[in-house]
């Protein structure tokens, strides 16, 4: 379908965004980047600001998609979220959560509050 992993990732991030919109989330940002890293999607879910990591796996030989969001990746996401909150919300106290969308072949798994914020 695609000739490189970035294009494939972008395609599945867009598909995940459509899925999440169908679940009532409002997507604010796609591929938010800063010096600390990247967050695939940033959305609103009622009162929550949601930072979302999307992972896709074509087959199980490289592990499940959800397993790819390891401790190091979680820490990076938290750093980017902290930066986003400082720049865009001027550190206003707003409830946040960290979700993960895993796509194994064609099956979508959405884990709300997949991990806690860490410094």
N, C-alpha and C positions, 0 to 999 in steps of 0.2 A: 504494500500500500504506500509506504513512504520510504525514501532512500536514506534517511538519517534519523538518529534517535531524537534530536531536538524537534524536528517536524512531527514525529510520532508523539512526543511528549506534549507539544502544543495542541495537537488534535485531541488527545485524551483530556487535557485540561479544559478545553472548550466543551467537550461532551460532559465532563463532570460539572461544569458551571451550569449547563442546561438542566442537568439532573437536579442540582441544588435549587435552581430557580423554581423548578416544579415542586420542590418541597417547601417553598415559601421564603427562601433566602433571597436577599437583594445583593448582587455582586457589585462591590465598590471598585475593586482593582484586580487586574490580571497581571501576573508576573511582576510583582512589586520588587524592585531591586534597589539596593543601597550598598554601601561599602562592606556591610557585614554579611551580605548574601542575598537570597531571594525567597519570597513566599509566593506560591503559585496563585492563590486566590485570597482576597480579603472581602468579607461579606458582612451584612447585617442580618441577624436572626432575632427579630423583636428587639429586646434591649441589649443583646450581646453583639459585640464586635468579634467576628470569627476569622481566625487565621487558619487557612486550609492548605494542607500539603496533598498533592495528588501523585499517586504512584501507579504505574501500569506494569504488568508482567504478562508476556505472551504465553508463557508456559511455566510450569512449576519447577523446572530444573534449576532456576536461579533463585528459588524461594518465593514465598508469597509476597504480594505487593505491600501489604500492611507491615510486614517484617522489615521492609527497607527503611522505615522511618525509625532509625536507631537513636541512641542517646545523643550522639554527636549531631545528627540532623535536627533533633529536637532542640538542642542548645542553640544551634544556628538560627532556627526559626524564632526562638525567643528573643535573640539579639535583634533580629530584623523587626520583630513586633515592637520591641522597646523603642527602637529608632523611629518607626512609623508613628507610634503614639506621641513621641516627643515632637516630631515635625508636623504632623497633621492634626493632632488633637491637643497640643501644648500640655501634655501630661495630665489632662483632665481625667479624673477617676471615672473610668467607664468599664463595665463588666466585659471581660474578654474570655474567650475559650479557644482551644486549639483542636481542630478536627483533622481527620485524615480520611481521604477517599482512596480506597484501593481498588484497582480493577485487575482481576485475574482473568485473562482471556477476555470474556465478555460479561462476566459477573461483577457487579458493582457492590462494594461494601463501604458504607459511610459510618465512621466511628466518631460520634460527638464526644467532645471533651476527652480526646484520646490520650492526652498527657497534660500535666500541670506546668505552669510557668516556672522557669528556673533562671537564676541569675548566672 
